[in-house]
Amino acid sequence: MDKKLSEPIVGYGRAGLQDLKERLIASVESRGMNSMPCVYTDEEFRQVLKRTETEGNASDEEVRKFFAGWGVLI
């Protein structure tokens, strides 16, 4: 008894994929750019970069303390 398996045509139909694409785009657009993390204007990015460069590197102890709050062992 040799049965062929087939995948549902509906799952791969152009109309279904187009509908999914449109719903995803609408969902992202409804949230707006203000709600997305780490989105900077060029000037904001320059300020963050400058501040980061002047602060220097974290010590091993500082990194361990930071990740300890997340329950991550390093």
N, C-alpha and C positions, 0 to 999 in steps of 0.2 A: 504494500500500500504506500505509494509515493505521492504525498500531497505537496503541492507548491504553496509556499507562504507568500502572501502579498501584503504590501503596506497600504494603508488607507490613502486613497487619492485625495481626499478632502484635506488632509494634513499638509499636503504639498501644493495644493492649488494656488495659483497666482492670486486669486481674489482673497483667499484666507490670509496669505502672507501680506498682501497689501493692507488688509484690514488691521492686522497685528501691527504693522509698521506705523500706520496712522494713529492707532491708539497709543503706542509708545511715544510717538512725537508729541501728541496732545498731552500726555501725562507729564513729560519733561517740561514742556512749555508752560503748563499750568503751575508748576512749582516755582518758576522764575529763577533768574541767575542769583538773586540775593540769598537764596537758601542753599546754594551749592558751596561747599567748603573749599578753601584755598583758591578762590577766584580773585585775582588782584588786577587793578589797573597797572599800567606800566610804572607810574610814579609810586604806587603802593608797594609794588614788587621791589623797586630800587631801595625804598626805605627799609623794608624787611631784610633784604640782602645786606645792606650796610650795617644794620643793627646786629645781624647774625655774625657778620665778619668781625665786628668789634668785640663781641661777647666772648669769643674764643671757644675752645673745645671743652666738653664736659670730662671730668675725671672718671675713672673706672667706678669709684664709689658713687658718684652722682648718677651714673647710668644705672647701676644696680638698684639704687633707691627708686629711681623713676620706674623701672620695669617691675620692681617688687610690688608696687601699687596695682599692677595689672595681673599679678600672680604668675609672671613669666620668670623662669629660672634661666640665668645666663652664666 
